[in-house]
Structures are given as structure tokens and as C-alpha cells.
Amino acid sequence: MTKPLTYADAGVDIDKADRLVERIKKIANRTSRSGVISEIGGFGGMFSLNIASMENPVLVSSTDGVGTKLKIAFMMEKHDTIGIDLVAMCANDIIVQGTKPLFFLDYLSMGKLENNIATDVITGIGEGCRHAGCALIGGETAEMPGFYQDNEYDLAGFIVGIVENSKIIDGSEIRVGDQLIGIASSGLHSNGYSLVRKICFEILKMKIDTYVPEFGQTLGETLLTPTRIYSETIQSVIKDLSIFGLAHITGGGMTDNIVRVIPESCCIVLEKNSWDVPPVFTYLKEAGNISEHEMMRTFNNGIGMVAVVREESTQEILDRLLAMKEQVFIIGKVAERKASTERVQWV
């Protein structure tokens, strides 16, 4: 007689997934904040909005992943920081509108559920949520046999925040003469990794544990450096100082992202050599023979967030950021754009 089959025989272990949920509950509890009214394990995460002090609240949401940076985590067999990247990519996209993050959900998919790896990933997500000031209130862990290589997985994140309608930062009040303040990144963040991997592993034939003197650490350690989360920094500044535009320097690099918040009647003038470029970018540029234009549209080149501010308030905002131990630079200004003028100019 044929043995009765179970879901586990097909590669999906429900009991193992249930044990993982218990681990996730502990991680999520450490991210709890006011408004959370549900626990991990329910069909849906619940969050109660306290909007008594707001006149016209607006919810802002975003979803993102970390791209092929995942490959570096696989190669390093280190999974406890990639979750920080996941939260960062989502949180940084909504804080540019002046939004305060509220809650986060994640999607983790693996071919075979490895609880230790999954726990490390979600531990990183919890750490990222604490940095962003939001709660991890739910998610999905999917076991998909035959879909991924052993010990590999995919990640997606979903975030929701809130902002007063009258305080939305949308760039509409940006004017000629406004200054561009660049806030330093922690390195590559989570963009450009397909090009990075081509240069390092295909062209240079490097190993993940190769020590690179220019970096002061191994290649893998540099490439896996977590993405900065700017939520606390931006919220502190806009509490009593005015920022008229914010750009997250993500996919599209410096050139494509700043102009997303600049009025069509304006252009930006960026000053070459006005900020410190981390060694990893110089190394990649030289090793890959990458043009300056390609570098600026692929990588953040050391600037993770750009704030557009009035010239008269620039120093006060710089002082505030420096007091928070941020590394900041005046990297350019907003100028009038004539019909034939490119939206990005360099001087």
C-alpha cells in the first residue's frame, strides 16, 4: 500500500514554520510602538491611528527589496544585516516627504525553510525597524521547494507612515538659490550590485574574503555594510527647521534622483569634489573603467540623502546635522533652467 503523503514530503514543513513564528514574535515585540494592537501570527497586522493632534493626516506607503546585494549575503553566509537594508530602502523612500514611519511588513521566500537563516534575516529587519522608528507588525514566510538554490531566499518589504498634509515635503516651494546639503551614506547601500559583482567577481576574479587595503577590511565586509536609515535625522530637523525638498539617493544615483524633487523650471548645479567619496567608489570606478557619468547615475558615491534648503538657513541646518554626528556637505545649489539647459550641471 502506498504511504500516505504529507505536505512535508513535498518539501513544506508546517511545523518548522510554526516554530519560526514563535521566534519572530520575540523580534517583533522589540519593535513595538504605540498604535500596535495585534501580535505576529494573526491573519493581518493591526495598527490603531492616533490622529487627534492632526488636522489632515496623510498615509504614505512604499515597497522595495535589496536587489542582488542578497548574493553577497549568500556568499558571506551572513544574514543578520540584510534585513536592515530592506527596511532602509523602504523607510528612506517615504521620509523624503516628511513622513514618520509607523509600521512595516516583510515577505521572505526560501526554497527550504532554514529557521536559523530566517531568524537572522528577521533579526536584521527588527533592527532596521528600531532605527526607522516603526513597528514590525506582520509578514509572510514562504517555503517554495525547487524555486531557490539551497540557503538562498528573496526579500521584499512594505512600509506605511503618516504626515500632516500641510507639512508634506514635495519640492513645490523650491526656488532658485536654494542650497543642496548632502548627508553621507555608509557606502554602496543597496544599489548597483549587479555592476559591483561583475567588476569584483568576473573581471577582477576576487574572492569574497579578499582583504582590500583601500577598504581596511575584506571585500565582503565592505559590500555587506548596511544601508543608512535617515528617519531619526530628518524628523529631528523638520521638527523646527524647514526643508523644501528631500531626495533619497537610490537607484539612478545622484543625477536621476535629485531632479525628481526639483521643479521643471529649475536645474541643479553640483560642485565636483565638494564631498568625501568613500574608497569603495574610487576603487570600482578605476577597476571597471567606469565613466564619471555612469558612476553618478548608478551609485550614491557617498551621499545617501540630499536636502534642499533656503540659503539663509543652510548653516543652522548644517549645525543641527553635525550635532547629530552626521557627515554633511554643501554639494550644490538650485539654478534657473533655460530651454536648452540640462537638468543637472557640474561645476
Secondary structure, DSSP 8 states (H G I E B T S, - for coil): ------TGGGT--HHHHHHHHHHHHHHHHTT--TTB---TTSSS--B----TT-SSEEEEEEEE--TTHHHHHHHHT--SSHHHHHHHHHHHHHHTTT-EEEEEEEEEEESS--HHHHHHHHHHHHHHHHHHT-EEEEEEEEE-TTTS-TT-EEEEEEEEEEEEGGG---STT--TT-EEEEEE-SSSTTSSHHHHHIIIIIIS---TT-EETTTTEEHHHHHT------HHHHHHHHTTS---EEEE--TTHHHHHHGGGS-TTEEEEE-TT-S---HHHHHHHHHHT--HHHHHHH--TTEEEEEEE-GGGHHHHHHHHHHTT--EEEEEEEEE--TT--SEEE-
